[in-house]
Amino acid sequence: MEYHFHEDRDRPGVFVFYEAWRSQADLDAHLDLPHLRDFRERRMEFLETDLEISFLTMHSPYGHRPS
C-alpha cells in the first residue's frame, strides 16, 4: 500500500525503508519473488552490515491524516 525510502540525516549511507502491506500474505508473496530471494542470499556482497528488520503492527487507520 505504501513504500517509503529514507536516508539518515546524521549518517549518510544509512537507509530506512518503510513499507505498509494489506496483509501478511501479500508481504510473504512479495518476499518470495525470485529477485528478493536472490538478494537475501547475496546481500552481503552489497552491504557493509547486515539488514536490521523490524515488523510493526499499525494501530492507526491507513490513510488517516490528523486535522
ZAMARGU-4260 file (C-alpha; in steps of 0.2 Angstrom, whole numbers, plus 5000, padded with zeros to 4 digits):
<rodrens>
0) 5000/5000/5000 | 5015/5012/5004 | 5033/5011/5002 | 5045/5025/5008 | 5064/5026/5007
5) 5074/5037/5019 | 5092/5041/5022 | 5098/5046/5040 | 5102/5064/5040 | 5116/5061/5053
10) 5123/5045/5045 | 5124/5046/5026 | 5123/5029/5018 | 5111/5023/5032 | 5094/5019/5024
15) 5077/5015/5031 | 5063/5008/5021 | 5046/5009/5027 | 5033/4998/5019 | 5014/4995/5023
20) 5006/4979/5017 | 4987/4975/5016 | 4991/4958/5023 | 5005/4946/5029 | 5000/4935/5014
25) 5004/4950/5002 | 5021/4953/5011 | 5025/4935/5010 | 5022/4934/4992 | 5032/4949/4989
30) 5047/4942/4999 | 5046/4926/4989 | 5049/4934/4972 | 5064/4927/4964 | 5074/4944/4964
35) 5071/4946/4983 | 5076/4928/4987 | 5092/4931/4977 | 5096/4947/4985 | 5093/4940/5003
40) 5106/4926/4998 | 5119/4938/4991 | 5115/4954/5001 | 5132/4954/5010 | 5140/4957/4993
45) 5132/4974/4993 | 5130/4979/5011 | 5143/4984/5024 | 5132/4977/5038 | 5118/4965/5038
50) 5100/4971/5037 | 5090/4975/5053 | 5072/4971/5050 | 5058/4976/5062 | 5040/4970/5059
55) 5027/4983/5066 | 5009/4982/5070 | 4999/4998/5063 | 4986/5004/5076 | 4980/5019/5066
60) 4969/5018/5051 | 4978/5018/5034 | 4977/5035/5026 | 4972/5044/5041 | 4978/5062/5041
65) 4975/5071/5058 | 4967/5088/5055
</rodrens>
